[in-house]
Amino acid sequence: MNPYMEKARYHEQVIPEYRGNPMIEALPEIWSGETVVEMLSEDAPYHDGERMLDAHYRMHCIQRLFHYFQPLEQHIDIEQRISRCIRQGYLNRNPLSQEYARTLADGYEALVGRKGYQSIQGFRPNASGFTIIGMSGVGKSTAVEKILSLYPQCIEHSCYCGQPLMVTQLVWLKLDCPHDGSIKGLCFQFFNAVDRTAGTDYFPRYTKARYTVDVLMVLMTQLVNLYQIGILIIDEIQHLSLAKGGGSEKMLNFFVTLVNTIGIPVVMIGTTKAMSILQSEFRQARRGSGQGDLLWDRMQNDLSWKVFTASMWRHQWTREKVALTGEIRDALYEESQGIIDIAVKLYAMVQVKAITTGKDTFGVKDFHTAAAEKLGLVKPMLDALRAGDKKKIQQYGDISPVSIEDYLSAYASAVKQPIPEKKAEEKVSVLEKAVLKLLELGVEPPVAKRLAGKVAASHDNKLDVTTVVKEAYYLYVMDGKEKMEDRDELDLREQDGYEELKEKGMVDGMEW
């Protein structure tokens, strides 16, 4: 079975009109806002003891910041919109109905007769989707991808209420608008996405046959029906501005047909460059569903910013723990202007510089310095945002992506790492692991490092982590008394803390 595919499990529906529709009943339950926040929350793994690691290890730990995700009000809003769109879109596309079979037959006749997709009669639409517009870096695409990941992408139906039902349901499909805004490119991406999800071979079959754009659009429409695609997400919609010869209008009309004829909701994501295109054509042509369009602005320096920064601040790898003050929070906002992508990368940059230079702390000034060193390309846009100059903001319409790789490389050379002998290298590795284990047992960082080093220094032979932890923890329990001469007869099972050691998984029953 395809790795993306799940077997259909049907759930009883609270909403009456959702009952008796296997496409809706196979979806997860309708979640509350609190449940969505809990499901979306993704905290990068972190242990305070990692501050004691050498610089080259901590540089790797900093990369976790880029996997950090803090749910905000917009994420709850988008999830609820998507939840409504998918279910409303399935209302009149019940595979048990005669209307569904008729629409598939219409699609087949359109292909055989070389007719356009407009000839397909389709369903009565219930949902039209919505658009998400905002500047680059505020988190639009990341938020949608996180939300879509909560839903199974591919569901295999075989039997419903005792009756055979052989349907492969694609709950969602996400595409990027081609860089040149071409319809043919979009159709090719669609076939490729279906192949990856459902395990089919439409992409090689349809791209080699040199079909016209009209035929490709009919094929795409037919697959939307055949695979009961619940929602279609089109990202980077601003690329339509590059379409030639009326291509943007033609593609938008095609989306309108998918919405109004087939009944599948279409969600489009783009930067502010797409605003004029969507307002001129798409909004007037499509049918409204009450979902409304979402204009995703940068964060304001308010309660949401405090929640975001406080959550992010827990992930810190400098030796000195830097407290989040109002002055630091304001400085980070001033330099990022509430753009999440820039804020996270600035926080990473100041830690990189602090660790690699050996300073191991940072303050307000460091955020301004990092911004001056790295944000030169986006400075005009950020200056326009600070000034509130709408004309200048519209001139840019987007901001360049910010990368910290060159920043990282520039400061990585500052980390001086002498090459040790092989034996010493093994001891360092064991010591670091032992210190982390002792920290998990509640030993204070300076004490853990001192005791582990003391144990290692008392041995001439190669040590393992378990031995170092046992002996160091014994010294810790005995208040640091140096009684290493009796360690061969020592039975830790009789000592305080043995049960805690065992619960942490540091005691191998075979060793006792």
Secondary structure, DSSP 8 states (H G I E B T S, - for coil): --TTEEE------SSGGGTT-HHHHTS-----HHHHHHHH-B-----GGGGGS-HHHHHHHGGGGGG-B---HHHHHHHHHHHHHHHHHHTT--TTSHHHHHHHHHHHHHHHTT--GGG-----------EEE--TTSSHHHHHHHHHTTS-SEEEEEEETTEEEEEEEE-EEEEE--TT--HHHHHHHHHHHHHHHH---HHHHHHHTT--HHHHHHHHHHHHHHTT--EEEEE-GGGGGG--TTHHHHHHHHHHHIIIII---EEEEE-GGGHHHIIIIIHHHS---S---EE-----TTHHHHHHHHHHHT---SSS-----HHHHHHHHHHHTT-HHHHHHHHHHHHHHHHHTT-----HHHHHHHHHHH-TTTHHHHHHHHHT-HHHHHHH-S------HHHHHHHHTT-------HHHHHHHHHHHHHHHHHHHTT--HHHHHHHHHHHHHT-SS---HHHHHHHHHHHHHTTT---GGGTTT--GGGSTTHHHHHHTT---GGG-
